Amino acid sequence: MARNEALLRLHKALVGRRDELRERFSRDQFMETHSRSSESLGDAADMAFDTGSEEVNSQLAQLESRELAQIDQAILKLKRGTYGSCEGCNKKIPVARLNALPFSTMCIECQRELEEYGSLEGRGSKGDWGKVHDSFAMDEKNVSISELEMDMSK
């Protein structure tokens, strides 16, 4: 029963983080649209600073986008009843690991094996890192920016 309570608590945390990220994407998109229309001409240093800032913001948005997709996948797994099961060995992922990283898809042992050898087949495998990717369901649609837009006039 304690595991079910922990999973409910994790679901609430995942939904909260998902909503926070979606709101941030909408706010960032709104700010980007309005800042471009009000850009003024500056010197080379201003342009260089703006370019550097845009690069950092782009990288942060990319990381947050990946996190959002992982959270959406975890919520989908919760709905299907498969959340908290390791994709490598099918054992239950310890609640402590899920508390630390709520969108974990593997137990620590399988994750270490994947990172060290490039596969879940262990030391005897050739370690094809080309096959390592984020574990998104192929049949699930990706989140687009247009779905994240909010009416900021309210």
Stockholm file with secondary structure:
# STOCKHOLM 1.0

chainA/1-154         MARNEALLRLHKALVGRRDELRERFSRDQFMETHSRSSESLGDAADMAFDTGSEEVNSQLAQLESRELAQIDQAILKLKRGTYGSCEGCNKKIPVARLNALPFSTMCIECQRELEEYGSLEGRGSKGDWGKVHDSFAMDEKNVSISELEMDMSK
#=GR chainA/1-154 SS CHHHHHHHHHHHHHHHHHHHHHHHHHHHHHHHHHHHHTCCCCCHHHHHHHHHHHHHHHHHHHHHHHHHHHHHHHHHHHHHTCTTBCTTTCCBCCHHHHHHSTTCCSCHHHHHHHHHHSSTTCTTSCCCGGGCCCCCCTTSCCCCHHHHCCCTTC
#=GC SS_cons         CHHHHHHHHHHHHHHHHHHHHHHHHHHHHHHHHHHHHTCCCCCHHHHHHHHHHHHHHHHHHHHHHHHHHHHHHHHHHHHHTCTTBCTTTCCBCCHHHHHHSTTCCSCHHHHHHHHHHSSTTCTTSCCCGGGCCCCCCTTSCCCCHHHHCCCTTC
//
